[in-house]
Amino acid sequence: MLAAGLGCALDERGFVIAAEDRQTSVDRVYAAGNCADPMLNVPLSIADGMRAALAVNVRLVEEGVLQPAAAAARPAELVRTPR
């Protein structure tokens, strides 16, 4: 399993232990869906993946790797001028 190879902590059943934001015990490694919670069905696994993606995005913004959309420069063709 990739997670074990990366050094992520696993529970007694072999599932990845992940925090509420889906961060694992290894910095910058996130786990979502059935690898972290075997009880999730497909729609819940998709939602769990979205939660992990949000946590990754927040972290990248906090680290200055990404700019929030509102702070990013907008191309002139996307900016509407009032008439």
C-alpha positions as CSV (number, residue, x, y, z in Angstrom):
1,M,0.0,0.0,0.0
2,L,1.3,3.4,-1.0
3,A,0.3,5.1,2.3
4,A,2.3,2.5,4.4
5,G,5.2,2.9,2.1
6,L,5.1,6.7,2.7
7,G,5.1,6.0,6.5
8,C,1.5,6.9,7.2
9,A,0.0,5.6,10.4
10,L,-2.5,2.8,9.9
11,D,-5.2,1.6,12.3
12,E,-5.4,-2.1,13.4
13,R,-7.4,-3.0,10.3
14,G,-4.9,-1.4,7.9
15,F,-6.8,1.8,7.1
16,V,-5.0,5.1,7.0
17,I,-5.4,7.3,10.0
18,A,-6.4,10.8,8.9
19,A,-7.4,13.9,10.9
20,E,-10.7,15.8,10.3
21,D,-9.0,17.8,7.5
22,R,-7.8,14.4,6.1
23,Q,-4.1,15.1,6.9
24,T,-2.2,11.9,7.7
25,S,0.6,11.4,10.1
26,V,3.0,12.3,7.3
27,D,3.3,16.0,6.5
28,R,1.7,16.9,3.1
29,V,0.0,13.5,2.7
30,Y,-3.7,13.5,2.8
31,A,-6.1,10.5,2.7
32,A,-9.7,10.4,1.7
33,G,-12.5,7.9,0.9
34,N,-12.3,4.2,1.6
35,C,-8.6,4.1,2.3
36,A,-9.3,6.2,5.5
37,D,-12.9,5.2,6.3
38,P,-14.1,1.8,5.1
39,M,-17.7,2.7,5.8
40,L,-18.0,5.4,3.1
41,N,-20.1,4.7,0.0
42,V,-19.2,6.3,-3.3
43,P,-20.9,9.7,-2.8
44,L,-19.5,10.1,0.7
45,S,-16.0,9.1,-0.6
46,I,-16.3,11.8,-3.3
47,A,-17.3,14.3,-0.6
48,D,-14.4,13.2,1.6
49,G,-12.1,13.8,-1.4
50,M,-13.5,17.3,-1.7
51,R,-12.8,17.9,2.0
52,A,-9.2,16.8,1.5
53,A,-8.8,19.0,-1.6
54,L,-10.1,22.0,0.3
55,A,-7.6,21.4,3.1
56,V,-4.8,21.1,0.6
57,N,-5.9,24.4,-1.1
58,V,-6.1,26.2,2.3
59,R,-2.6,25.0,3.1
60,L,-1.2,26.1,-0.2
61,V,-2.8,29.6,0.2
62,E,-1.4,29.9,3.8
63,E,2.1,29.0,2.6
64,G,1.9,31.5,-0.2
65,V,2.1,28.9,-3.0
66,L,-1.4,29.9,-4.3
67,Q,-3.2,33.2,-4.2
68,P,-6.9,33.3,-3.3
69,A,-9.0,33.9,-6.4
70,A,-10.2,37.3,-5.1
71,A,-6.5,38.5,-4.7
72,A,-5.4,37.1,-8.1
73,A,-5.0,39.6,-10.9
74,R,-7.9,39.3,-13.3
75,P,-7.4,39.4,-17.0
76,A,-8.8,42.6,-18.6
77,E,-11.2,40.7,-20.8
78,L,-12.9,39.2,-17.7
79,V,-13.4,42.5,-15.9
80,R,-16.7,44.1,-16.8
81,T,-17.0,47.8,-16.9
82,P,-20.3,49.4,-15.9
83,R,-22.3,51.0,-18.7
